[in-house]
Amino acid sequence: MTLSRLHKAIEESCPNLANSVQIRIKLMAEGELKDMEQFFDDLSDSFTGTEPEVHKTSVVGLFLRHMILAYNKLSFSQVYKLYTALQQYYQNDEKKAGIDETDMELTNTEELEGKMEKEELDVPLREEEISCSGPLSQKQAEYFLSQQASLLKNDETKALTPAFLQKELNNLLKFNPDFAEAHYLSYLNSLRVQDVFSSTHSLLHYFDRLILTGAESKSNGDEGYGRSLRYAALNLAALHCRFGHYRQAELALQEAIRIAQESNDHVCLQHCLSWLYILEQKRSDSCVLLEHSVKKAVHFGLPYLASLGIQSLVQQRAFAGKTANKLMDALKDSDLLHWKHSLSELIDISIAQKTAIWRLYGRSTMALQQAQMLLSMNSLEAVNVGVQQNNTESFAVVLCHLAELHAEQGCFAAASEILKHLKERFPPSSQHAQLWMLFDQKIQFDRAMNDGKYHVADSFVAGITALNSTEGVYRKAIVLKAQNQMSEAHKLLQKLLIHCQNIKNTEMVISVLLSIAELYWRSSCHTIALPVLLQALALSREYRLQYLASETVLNLAFSQLILGIPEQALNILHTAIEPILAHGAVLDKGCAMFLVAKCQVASAASYSPQKKAEALESAILNLNEAKTYFAKVDCKEQLRDVLYFQARLFHTLGKTQERNKCAMLFRQVHQELPAHGVPLINAFK
């Protein structure tokens, strides 16, 4: 802090003291070395007498005694260096003040006021003010490290940039290479930018310095050395697991388990068991291992680990198709544990988990409610003023779901605002940025597909694949299907189906099966599509994916319509359309209403003229509703098909004016988005 800023800070709280400080520093800096010695002698006198000016045990008293003791330990050459440093400090401020006075003479009042306001606004944001420009005392270094570590956890945007923070840490380590905490912060900083080599290097150095300095041994006796080793192995396993190096993670975890068993450290073993589950779930069902972990964590009084275990168990059972009420009961029990122990972070995770579960089951209204609940909650943890503690993965997940929900309802402006907020809260260099990047790419892809711009949609596939390979391959197949490259799309979907079945991604398996069925329709192989759709329906009902089940039923209804049994198609439509209208995306609502209209028209073929006219009028109303939905998401291809169908119906009913209006609108859309040789009414979506 410069002298002028120090003077200003003191003046705001105590003007008289500010003048005294200014005078004292000026006397010492412009005087001689003995003036500084006299200052420290006067400090010692402030503790003497029956009523001393400062009590020895007060905060100020302890600080002054600490300063006097440090001064008395200095050699003569060190005292002289301190005095010259004080003179330099004072002179630098005087020079700056002189430059400012010259500028004042050359600048008018308005410009000066604007400049001062800008400087005041810029001062707190400058990284140079936060940084440690030279050798710091132990306390200063510890404060700097704890401040940056807290910001990395709670509000990464307020912390120093990765490059600048690393520069400061290197500066700290240059003066004190054995500073273990600096190595650990360097490890956290390397994780921000996904630097495997640097993060591993810093983590190993941290535990090496911890053992060499004896910091653990002082507090834990002979046990400290072994404790450092087993937690070093455990942290190394977690690091490898984070970067997807599962073989190396397994080896490090085995080492941690061996050392923990030798030392009979049950707490470390519990952490090892939790990480063992994470490694095992990548390969096989590990439900038994997880249940054992939760029971042991409760037994040893580790609520944080127990709650995380319950959360993982709920997630696993959600993918296994357990009913929502049982999962919510389990989450309710874990919530009681969170509130009892004030585990703020886990409360956030629990609500984000509920949001994701309702999305999985296709209940968008419930998911929206949970998302809003988390966003309106206040944190239980006390953090510094101006620091948001909401920059966690839970908030990133919830905001991404919220953006997708708005995009599905055609509120693209609102979705863009949410994504813009996500970009500000989680910059591209932050660890959770990949979440919003994926959702952003998916939303833009869907918009391009709705707009019929398949070449634009294809350009987003590479970005989606980089973030999620399975999703990227599926989107590529959708583009190929839209471009009528049926054989290429079919090959890609078959490979993806086998892959998803191997990794047990049921949700994607059902989506792939529905796309394969659509390929069969487009190739006029309607009977071959039926077994595929029945397989998708069986899976969606087995895993209780209600929304996908409803979508599959709509596809089955379309198959029945094509096979010439529209009455049966209408009957099953009534059972499936309610969840679509209640929780579905706007595009799916439009497709459902369009399908209802098609079935009504097909069924009316055998009706009497009067009844047929009523059925056609009803179909036109449903088409109007479908048209509203398609217009909301700017889906021009479907809009063109609806207008064509309406024009045909108005022509049948003899309504020439309405027919001509629909024909004109159809022509406008058709010129903008011409068909590519595919029959207009030969697809459900």
Salt bridges, closest charged atoms under 4 A:
ASP42 OD2 - ARG24 NH2 3.62
ASP103 OD2 - LYS115 NZ 3.88
GLU120 OE2 - LYS8 NZ 3.59
ASP122 OD2 - LYS118 NZ 2.88
GLU129 OE1 - ARG5 NH1 3.07
GLU129 OE2 - ARG126 NH2 3.23
ASP155 OD2 - LYS158 NZ 3.22
GLU156 OE2 - ARG192 NE 3.22
ASP178 OD1 - ARG209 NE 3.04
GLU216 OE1 - ARG227 NH1 3.30
GLU223 OE2 - ARG230 NH2 2.27
GLU255 OE2 - ARG258 NH2 2.77
GLU262 OE2 - ARG258 NH1 2.87
ASP265 OD2 - ARG230 NE 2.76
GLU280 OE2 - ARG283 NH2 3.06
GLU291 OE2 - ARG317 NH2 2.50
ASP335 OD1 - HIS338 ND1 3.41
ASP335 OD2 - LYS354 NZ 2.78
GLU381 OE1 - LYS153 NZ 3.92
GLU404 OE1 - ARG359 NH2 2.68
GLU404 OE2 - LYS442 NZ 3.88
GLU408 OE2 - ARG359 NH2 3.19
ASP440 OD2 - LYS423 NZ 3.52
ASP446 OD1 - ARG475 NH1 2.75
ASP451 OD2 - LYS453 NZ 3.22
ASP451 OD1 - LYS636 NZ 3.18
ASP458 OD1 - LYS476 NZ 3.00
GLU471 OE2 - ARG475 NE 2.96
GLU518 OE1 - LYS481 NZ 3.04
GLU518 OE2 - ARG522 NH2 3.56
GLU551 OE2 - LYS685 NZ 2.89
ASP588 OD1 - LYS685 NZ 2.72
GLU617 OE2 - LYS655 NZ 2.74
ASP641 OD1 - ARG640 NE 3.64
GLU672 OE2 - LYS636 NZ 2.37
